[in-house]
Amino acid sequence: MKHLKTTLTALTLAFGVAGFAHAAPIEIKFSHVVAENTPKGQMAIKFQQLIAERMPDKVEVKVYPNSQLFGDNKVLEAMILGDVEMAAPSVSKFNKYTKKLQIFDLPFLFKDMDAVDRFQQSDSGQELLNSLKKKGYVGLGYLHNGMKQISASSPLQVPADAKGKKFRIMSSDVLAAQFEALDAVPLKKPFSEVFTLLQTKAIDGQENTWSNIYSKKFFEVQPYITQSDHGVLDYLVVTSTEFWMGLPDDVRADVKTALNEAIVYGNKVANDKAMADKQAIIDSGRSKVIVLSDDDRQQWIESMKPVWKQFEKEIGPELIQAAVASNQ
């Protein structure tokens, strides 16, 4: 009888613990570095809302904007340690983990965001999401910011106008090579310092999307913006392999479905915002937008395109060809 009581007590405890574990939803901490009113911020909130609507008892998403938890430079390390479950750093941040993702920094590779979308949704683009697995990460999707423009303290009509000028870039060897091809001086500086560097004329210019140029007020301290559309600035939504594969199959599938929908929503926000912010800059009269003629644009393409060959071996010629094909 005593043995039976002990067994029943053990079973009760086991079921009680199991019941408690089942009752606690899986927590996903989503860390990012920008404000909530940005495309990335809006995407994260949409993801949080979809999960709350569809899986309230199974999963809880907590969003931490504005580097409240980690900056982009620390978040990937924190993810491996289990201190955060999701983030969306710029694609350039992954260069030290895989050289293939450098493809998104190549100048004049994509003619517009539709081409970027076609490539990212292609077999080649989707395979790239798995290029981080050996480092312990899983790419879950691409989030847009938009095409990049070049701003400067003097007009940039042709490539020769950039000669000798100092441009801030993200930490990317491809972007450094891109400005070196113009005989300009690339400087790897944190995004948070760009406005002050421009304002104090410590640098001559920078490259960024319309929404970043507007929201960070770069247009107020840069009298000229060349509408170059020379590159793309995108983010990679990422998690750790350990966390992702540790989720129950049904939960993982439902979380991915919600995330996919949130990314589609975020990308629409990004596109709408790019157009609205470009117009707001023009309307402000603070910065002149220089529209390139076909001949001038071709000069920029010819000046920067040798960068492709420089990084072809690291990225892979087949991958570059697949990206070029997305322009058709």
Long-range contacts (C-beta under 8 A, 24 or more apart in sequence): 23-57, 25-55, 25-56, 25-57, 25-58, 25-59, 25-60, 26-58, 26-59, 26-60, 26-247, 26-251, 27-59, 27-60, 27-62, 27-85, 28-59, 28-60, 28-61, 28-62, 28-85, 28-86, 28-255, 29-62, 29-64, 29-69, 29-83, 29-84, 29-85, 29-86, 30-61, 30-62, 30-63, 30-64, 30-84, 30-85, 30-86, 30-87, 31-64, 31-67, 31-68, 31-69, 31-70, 31-75, 31-78, 31-84, 31-86, 31-87, 32-63, 32-64, 32-65, 32-67, 32-87, 32-88, 33-65, 33-66, 33-67, 33-71, 33-72, 33-89, 34-65, 34-66, 35-65, 35-66, 35-215, 36-63, 36-65, 38-211, 38-215, 38-273, 39-143, 39-144, 39-145, 39-211, 39-266, 39-267, 39-269, 39-270, 39-273, 40-88, 40-143, 40-145, 40-235, 40-266, 41-65, 42-265, 42-266, 42-269, 43-88, 43-143, 43-262, 43-263, 43-265, 43-266, 43-267, 43-269, 44-88, 44-262, 46-261, 46-262, 46-265, 46-266, 47-258, 47-259, 47-262, 50-258, 50-261, 50-262, 51-255, 51-258, 54-254, 54-258, 55-251, 55-254, 55-255, 55-258, 58-251, 58-254, 59-251, 59-254, 59-255, 76-137, 76-238, 79-137, 79-238, 79-239, 79-240, 79-243, 80-136, 80-240, 80-242, 82-240, 82-242, 82-243, 85-239, 85-240, 85-243, 86-140, 86-237, 86-238, 86-239, 87-237, 87-238, 88-143, 88-235, 88-236, 88-237, 88-238, 89-235, 89-236, 89-238, 90-145, 90-170, 90-233, 90-234, 90-235, 90-236, 91-142, 91-234, 91-235, 91-236, 92-170, 92-171, 92-172, 92-175, 93-171, 94-132, 94-236, 95-171, 95-172, 95-173, 95-174, 97-132, 97-135, 97-137, 98-131, 98-132, 98-135, 99-311, 99-314, 99-315, 100-128, 100-131, 100-314, 100-315, 100-316, 100-319, 101-128, 101-131, 101-236, 102-172, 102-173, 102-174, 102-311, 102-314, 102-315, 103-128, 103-315, 103-319, 103-320, 103-323, 104-231, 104-232, 104-234, 105-172, 105-174, 105-175, 105-178, 105-231, 106-174, 106-231, 106-307, 106-308, 106-311, 106-315, 106-320, 106-323, 107-178, 107-230, 107-231, 107-301, 107-304, 107-305, 107-307, 108-230, 108-231, 108-300, 108-301, 108-304, 108-305, 109-231, 109-232, 109-308, 109-320, 109-323, 109-324, 110-147, 110-232, 110-323, 110-326, 110-327, 111-229, 111-327, 112-147, 112-229, 113-144, 113-146, 113-147, 113-232, 113-271, 115-326, 115-327, 116-144, 116-232, 116-234, 116-326, 117-144, 117-267, 118-326, 119-322, 119-323, 119-326, 120-234, 122-322, 122-326, 124-318, 124-319, 124-322, 124-323, 125-322, 128-319, 129-236, 132-238, 133-241, 136-240, 136-241, 136-242, 137-238, 137-239, 137-240, 137-241, 138-238, 138-239, 138-240, 138-241, 138-244, 138-245, 139-236, 139-237, 139-238, 140-237, 140-238, 140-239, 140-244, 140-256, 140-259, 141-236, 141-237, 141-259, 141-260, 141-263, 142-234, 142-235, 142-236, 142-237, 142-263, 143-234, 143-235, 143-236, 143-237, 143-263, 143-266, 143-267, 143-270, 144-232, 144-234, 144-235, 144-266, 144-267, 144-270, 144-271, 145-209, 145-211, 145-212, 145-233, 145-234, 145-235, 145-270, 146-209, 146-210, 146-211, 146-232, 146-233, 146-270, 146-271, 146-273, 146-274, 147-209, 147-229, 147-230, 147-231, 147-232, 147-233, 147-274, 148-207, 148-208, 148-209, 148-228, 148-229, 148-230, 148-231, 148-232, 148-233, 149-207, 149-208, 149-209, 149-210, 149-213, 149-225, 149-226, 149-227, 149-228, 149-229, 149-230, 150-205, 150-206, 150-207, 150-225, 150-226, 150-228, 150-230, 151-198, 151-205, 151-206, 151-207, 151-208, 151-213, 151-218, 151-219, 151-222, 151-224, 151-225, 151-226, 151-287, 152-204, 152-205, 152-222, 152-224, 152-225, 152-226, 153-198, 153-201, 153-204, 153-205, 153-222, 153-223, 153-224, 154-204, 154-223, 154-224, 155-224, 155-226, 155-288, 155-290, 156-205, 156-224, 156-226, 156-290, 157-226, 157-290, 157-292, 157-296, 158-296, 158-299, 158-300, 159-299, 159-300, 159-303, 159-304, 162-205, 165-204, 165-205, 166-202, 166-203, 166-204, 166-205, 167-203, 167-204, 167-205, 167-206, 167-207, 168-193, 168-194, 168-197, 168-198, 168-203, 168-205, 168-206, 168-207, 169-206, 169-207, 173-311, 174-307, 174-311, 175-207, 175-231, 177-307, 177-310, 177-311, 178-230, 178-231, 178-304, 178-307, 181-303, 181-304, 181-306, 181-307, 182-303, 182-304, 194-218, 195-221, 198-222, 207-231, 208-233, 209-233, 209-274, 210-273, 210-274, 210-275, 210-277, 210-278, 210-281, 211-270, 211-273, 211-274, 211-277, 213-277, 213-281, 214-277, 214-278, 214-280, 214-281, 215-277, 219-281, 219-284, 219-286, 219-287, 220-284, 220-286, 220-287, 222-287, 223-286, 223-287, 223-288, 224-287, 224-288, 224-290, 225-281, 225-287, 225-288, 225-289, 225-290, 226-290, 226-292, 227-289, 227-290, 227-291, 227-292, 228-292, 228-297, 228-300, 230-300, 230-304, 237-263
